[in-house]
Amino acid sequence: MTTKIEWVRNSDGTQGKTWNPATGCTKISKGCDNCYAERMAKRLVGRHGYSKENPFQVTLHPNRLSQPLKWKGSHIVFVCSMGDIFHKNVPEDYILQILDVIKKSPNHTFQILTKRAGRMLQVSKKIGKWPDNVWMGVTVESKSCTKRIDRLKQVKSTVRFLSCEPLLNDLGELDLKKINWVIVGGESGFRARQMSPEWATNIRDQCLKAQIPYFFKQWGGVNKKKAGRCLEGKEWNQMPEISTPKSLNF
């Protein structure tokens, strides 16, 4: 389905899609405390595959696997926006089924984001090189999570990206070698934790120096629309180049 997530954006500037062949998750770090996906799952309780007993439990949806094959044109597709594809309760053979659909959809570009960098690397070593139409990313919401970057660098992916959202503290100096894109954003919602402007500009300046695309998603807060998306008077919407070759090397 079409998404409102700012950084899931097609090459023509239109919004991309989300694809959720698996949903649900469990908390593993401070960035999970006010999980937007968990809040949404609770609003959808009893509908669209979200159980009445535990709407945010990890659930596989095989009936959704073929969805990208039916989408015409070329789209940016965020995989498992309502969960984590590398959660321990998502079987490896199911991840491979998802990968098979990606291989059969070279017209689309798939964004995969995880906090479980260890399992991401484990699966990646078995796969080898991910398809050229996969962008692999890790969430780095605080300085204590920067080790995820080291694991991401070992993944053979055309694009490797960081999502520093919700940004909870100053990440300091980052080693951005082999990183192709950085997203930064504050937390939104009722219990949103405040992001300091200096944390966001620190990452931006490092990206500018390294010539890495920088995307500022939002300031966040209770009313994220009112807070806006401008950082020092400018919207930062930089993204890696999106290419959809006729044939991909798998």
Secondary structure, 3 states (H helix, E strand, C coil): CECCCCCCECCCCCECEEECCEEECCCCCHHHCCCHHHHHHHHCCCCCCCCCCCCCCCEECHHHCCHHHHCCCCCEEEECCCECCCCCCCCHHHHHHHHHHHHCCCCCEEEEEECCHHHHHHHHHHHCECCCCEEEEEECCCHHHCHHHHHHHCCECCEEEEEECCCCCCCCCCCCCCCCEEEEECCECCCCCCCCHHHHHHHHHHHHHHCCCEEEEECCECCHHHHCCEECCEECECCCCCCCCCCCCC
